[in-house]
Every structure is written in structure tokens, then in C-alpha cells.
Amino acid sequence: MAHARGATALVVVPVLTPEPAAEQALRRRVLEGSGLDYLLVPVDRRWRIQGDRHPDARGARAIAEAVSAWLVAHDPRIAAAAAR
């Protein structure tokens, strides 16, 4: 649906490093071969909100920078806008 409306669809997967083998295997089973564009973003385990799995400001910044770089590399419209 996103592509049909001119949007870029991207599944963003924060990977808390180091990633346990079981999580890596599960991620592969779910995403590989799905036909979906996805971006793995390594996030240091220390970059989480205390007592929560969500990223803190450092983790959120790493994710945002990775998404931005991916979009510039994969979406010609965004690449053109970034070049201006």
C-alpha cells in the first residue's frame, strides 16, 4: 500500500548488540524472503532507557541517522532533495 501511494516502505529493526544467536535466527526467519525492505540498525545495549528495551536518545539518533542514509541511498526523490 505504501508503494502504491508513492511512499517508501521500510521495516526498521534495531539490533541490540551483541545480538544473541536465538534472536538473530528468529529475525532471519521472519524477515529474509519476506519481500519487504528492512534495515538492521546496530544499537549498543547500553543505549536503552533504564528498565526498558526502548532506545534512549543515543539509540534513537543512531536509528534516525541509519534510516536517513538508507532513504537517501534508495529513494531517488529523497536523494535529489538531499543534494539541493
Buried (B, 14 or more C-beta within 10 A) or exposed (E): EEEEEEEEEBEBBBEBEEBEEEEEEEBEEEBEEEEEBBBBBBBEEEBBEEEEEEBBEEBBEBBEEBBEEBBBEEBEEBEEEEEE
